[in-house]
Amino acid sequence: MFTGIVTNIGTIARIEPRGDLRVEIETGYDTDTVALGASIACSGTCLTVVDKSPGRFAVDVSAETVERTADRWRAGARLNLERAMRVGDELGGHIVTGHVDGVGTVIAVEPEGASTRLTIAAPPALAAYIAAKGSIAIDGASLTVNTVEDAADGTRFGINIIPHTAAETTLGALTPGDRVNLEIDVLARYLGRMEELRR
């Protein structure tokens, strides 16, 4: 379980195919405090630490994960990192599971005051779960949906990235055409399932 508050930006240092991908990530975390078997959200994907060394940890990324997430799995890629929430931690964002629901595409990046407005196209399967003033995790970062627009060519939603978020996450470097991991609010997911069973 995570909060969507990114606490470090990591960089993929090395990738080794082993059936799955063994991905080694450089991090600012004190890896002495990271246990083998611990969960770390990597740009919104919950992964298990399988090896570590000073300033680095390794995870195994399955073919299923590669297929269902944005194209982050390459050397040099920067990742939003968040360690799993502990009992008693402040819930500063919203409850995030680290299970990516779909991949969105950045349509526009526009300045808005000191902030940046991102417009993202959502996959059709997620459209019903994205609501104005609701929460969404984008590449693991908890954000508030500002606007939602449903059109014949699909659903787009807008969010604002304040300067702090731009500096402390990878979101400030997004450009049109980039793909991002999306996780809908867990409450919306369960409400959607209830509606399916009612029909």
PyMOL commands that set and color helices and strands:
alter all, ss='L'
color gray80, all
select helices_A, chain A and resi 31-33+63-68+124-129+163-168+171-173+186-198
alter helices_A, ss='H'
color red, helices_A
select strands_A, chain A and resi 8-17+21-26+39-42+45-53+56-61+78-83+102-112+115-122+135-138+141-144+147-151+154-161+179-184
alter strands_A, ss='S'
color yellow, strands_A
deselect
rebuild
show_as cartoon
